[in-house]
Amino acid sequence: MSPELISILVLVVVFVIATTRSVNMGALAFAAAFGVGTLVADLDADGIFAGFPGDLFVVLVGVTYLFAIARANGTTDWLVHAAVRLVRGRVALIPWVMFALTGALTAIGAVSPAAVAIVAPIALSFATRYSISPLLMGTMVVHGAQAGGFSPISIYGSIVNGIVEREKLPGSEIGLFLASLVANLLIAAVLFAVLGGRKLWARGAVAPEDGGVPGQGTASAGTGSSTGGSGTGTGGTGTGGTGAGTGTGTGGTAPAAVAVRPEQETGGAEGTGIRLNPARIATLVALVALVVAVLGFDLDAGLTAVTLAVVLSTAWPDDSRRAVGEIAWSTVLLICGVLTYVGVLEEMGTITWAGEGVGGIGVPLLAAVLLCYIGAIVSAFASSVGIMGALIPLAVPFLAQGEIGAIGMVAALAVSATVVDVSPFSTNGALVLAAAPDVDRDRFFRQLMIYGGIVVAAVPVLAWLVLVVPGFG
């Protein structure tokens, strides 16, 4: 049995054990990287650790640390209320706002993980507050980032178009961009319909104070009130003020409203009861600084976020004392372990071995769909751009035969290798998993993994049918 095949079988065993024995997959992957790297690939410790994603480790820690501080001091609450006012209370529009925002960021040049790192924590805080499926909100953010990811001035677009030019293949910058945009837009529409979007539309407009839950008790100036249904609202402590009275309503028993912080005084400057204090203003400035540093000056998102978090922690230690404990350490272990093992696979040539085996198939259309699947599977664990950079040159021999259109093939590879970034093992999926507050992370991880598996199984063949089979280019 070849070393490459052994390494793939070990990866399957890691998945099986993690699923059936509830062991952290990252810890298993570290052990597998040590065993396979030492016994099969003859790598030393430096060779094994060469695949450790140090940059992703810092991004996960830094971004979750910064936004844990923002949650602790109420900044994310203020941002959520501001978003509700922006769409006039239509909560159903918020997932699309987040989709469009991340798409715009990547289209103008932001690296996809940087855009997701900026938007996902705010989007998922909103999902928690207004009872929106975190899977819906997280996937909308990731697909939004990929929708804009191949514009002619984007990072992904520039790299792929450069590879196409270097390989002297026919190319279409606009065609590549539109293929990714339409694919992700269609996927987002399906997700919105399946994961509760219709119920969000039926909910209609909500006030920023009601938490987005029908029947939620609210209070104003010491008076409790409930909306929707027939019954009694209890615990008239609302976001708009505090009042220990009993409110009557026209529907069901309203759940007790969430208690407010001392800073959430009646008549806040924003009209939501959450007013800006110095800590929140400084946090907002830090978030803007993160965006400017990453997009304007191309600074590392993780290192920048850690630095800003440390500054806020030093100035307001009480607000941020628990923030370090809220960093998603189990997620960090999971992602870093799996990617370290994938690094061992790359180091020992398993990825190249699989790609060359497919490229040697004598049936161009079959080779094309298999390359799309390899791109999707590998990209679910590794760099999307990296795998495209490896697979496009592998496709050159049968593209030269003229039976496969180069423009359609490149677009199919691009779509297949990037839509799978919703996988919790990819950078974007890991950021979404780490950013979700107040969720069962094990359950959310399984949801992302199942959805990622569906995307890996379905999208490559659909992209092949739509973009390759017709012979575009």
Disulfide bonds with the S-S distance in Angstrom:
none
